[in-house]
């Protein structure tokens, strides 16, 4: 986490409103929350939750989705 002044952290918390109660760790990587983060090690989607790039790669490998993202249903 980036070093921020207490006022900056309070301003972020105020900007989040009630959403701060439903976020893991009390922050989001999207929107203004990106200012809190100094760096991300690894896949940002994994840090945020679902490792979407790995999931898409595996779904393509087993033929569930095509190269252009179309869903293959059988």
Secondary structure, DSSP 8 states (H G I E B T S, - for coil): -----HHHHHHHHHHHGGGGGGSGGG--SSGGGGGG-S---S-HHHHHSS-HHHHHHHHHHTTSB-TTS-B---
